[in-house]
Amino acid sequence: TTEIYTLSLHDALPILEEAESVYRRALDQLESTARPGDPNIGRTYYGLAELLRRSGRMHEAEHVYRQALERWEGTARPGDPNIGRIYSGLAQLLRKSGRVHEAEDEYRRALDRLESTARPGDPHIGRIYTSLAELLQESDRMWEAEQVYRRALGKLEKTARPGDRTLLGIYSAFAEFLLRLDRTEEAKQMAQRATKMKAH
């Protein structure tokens, strides 16, 4: 199995290198010709960072994420989903690298930015809420994790559309959290809210 994996990786390297080259050329062109805040710039930064991350080049991926936030995020249009993707990608990278406090900071910055600008049903803000709550649980900060879930409900329930998957995901994650704390009745109530929402 190891030999097959090594062979496959070896065969894939030229493709990855070409993809990286395409992303970098695209960024050079977009940054010199596109209008400030063009969503294609954010999309290209995200694609390049993810390519580097999946190739195991974590330091380079982090640099690209931060470069995107420094050069593009400030001019991005409100509601651009690439903002959430970039913040979430950077925070996940930091979290997996064991840099928990830095990851928490990025999740919180993302929420500060997205809570007022994200479009209803944007899946990235839901992912950031749940990821931050999970990170806090891993640090045994249960009260803070619960406040994140409640903050999510307070924000998302105001704008949710019938069957909103982002809100349904929060209901499900919060119910599981409550079950882990043996708060069975509250967990049932949360599950009932999800069922009621699905029915509409």
N, C-alpha and C positions, 0 to 999 in steps of 0.2 A: 504494500500500500504506500509506504514512504517513497519507494522508487517511482511509482506511478505519479504521485503528487509532485515530486521533484521534476519529473519529465514534463508534466502539464504546466508547472510554473515556468520552467525554462522555455517552453513553447509559447507561453503567454507574454513573456517579457517584451518581445518586439512590439506586440500589440499595445501593451501598457505604455511603453515609451512613446509610440506614435500618438496615442490618445493624449498623453501629457503634453506633447509638443503642440497638438491641435488646440488644447485648452489655453496654453500659454500664448500662442499666436492670436487666438480669438480675444483674449484679455487685452493684449497690447493694442489690437485694432479698436476694440470697443472703448477702451479708456481714452483713446485719442480722438474718436469720431462720434461716439454715442452721446446723447443728451444726459446730463446729470440725473442719477436715479433710475436710469434705464434698467428694467428688470432683467434683461439679458446679461447685464454685468454681474448682478447678484447670482443668477443661475449658473454662470460660468465659473465664478469663484467657488461656489458650492460644489460643482462637479469636479473641479480640480482638487479641492481639499479632500473630497471623498475618495477620489482615485488614489491620492497619496496615502490617505489613512488605510485604505484596503490593501495597499502595497506594503504596509508596515512602516512607512516613513512618517512617523508620528510628529516629529519635530517640524518637518516641512509642512505637514498638514496644518498644524497649529499656526504656523506662520501665515499660511494662506487665509485661514479663518480670521485671524486678527487683522490682516491686511484688508480683508473685505469690510470688516467693521470700521476700520479707520478711514478707508478711502471712499466707500460706497454707502454704508448704512445711513450716514447722516443726510444723504440726499435722496434716499429711497422713498418711493411713494407710500403713503399710509395704506396699510392693508396688503402690501407686497408679501406673499408667502415665503419668499426667499429669506426675509429677515429672520423668521422663526427657524427656518432650516439651518441657517448659519449659526445662530446662537445655540440651538439645540445640538448641532454637530460638534461645536467647540466644547460645550459643557460635557457631552458624552465622552469625548476624547480625554478631557481632563479627569473625569470620573474614573474611566478605565485605566488611566495612568496612575491612579492612587492620589491624585491631587484634589481631594474632596472639597476643601475650603474654596479653592479657586473655581471648581465646578459649581458649587452653591452660589458663588457670586455671579457667575454667568447666567445661571437659571433665573436669579432674582433680577438681574439687569434685563433679561429677555422679557420677563413679566411686566416690569415697569414700562418697557417700550411697547409691548404688544397689547396689553389690557385696554389701552385707549385707541388702538389703531387696527387691530385684527378684525377681519371680516367675520360675521356670525358663522359658526361652524368650522372655522379654520382648525384643522386637525393638529397643527403644530403647537398651538397654545395649550391644547389639552394634553399633549405629550409632555410639554414642559412642566405643567402642573404636576402630573403624576410622577415624572422623573424626579422632581425636587422633593416631593413627598416621600418617595422611595429612598432617596439619598438620606433624608432626615431620619427615616426609620432605621436605616443601617447604622446610623450613629446613635441609636436609642433615644432620639429626640421626638418622642411620640406626640407630645402636646403640640409641638411646632408642626409636625406632619399633619395633624388633624386640622390645624388652622389653615394650612395650605389647601386642603380639600374643601374646607368651608369657604375659603376665599374664592376658590374655583366655582363653587356652586353659586355664590353670591353674584359673581360676574356673569357666568354663562347662562344661568336660568333667565336672566333679564332679556337676552337676545336670541335664545334658542328657538329653532324652528321645530315643527313636529318631526320626531324620529332623528333628531340631531345626534349623530354618532359620537361627536366630541363629548357632549354632555352625558350620553349613555355610558361612555368609557369612564368618566369621572364617577358616576353612580356605582358602577361595578367595582372600580378600584377602592372607593371609599367603603363599600359594603364589605369587601374582603379585609380591609384594614380593621374595621370594627369587629369582625368575627375573630381576628387574631387577638383582640383585646377582650374577648368573651363578652362583648356587648351585643348579644344576639338579637334582642328586640330592635335596637337601633339599626342593625344590619338588615333586618327584615324590612323595616320601614324604607330604607334606602333602596332595597331591591324592588319594593312595591312602587316606589316613585318611577323607577326605570320601566317597570311593566306598564304602568299607567301612561307613560310617555310614548311607549311603543304602540299602544292601542290607538293613539290619536293620529 
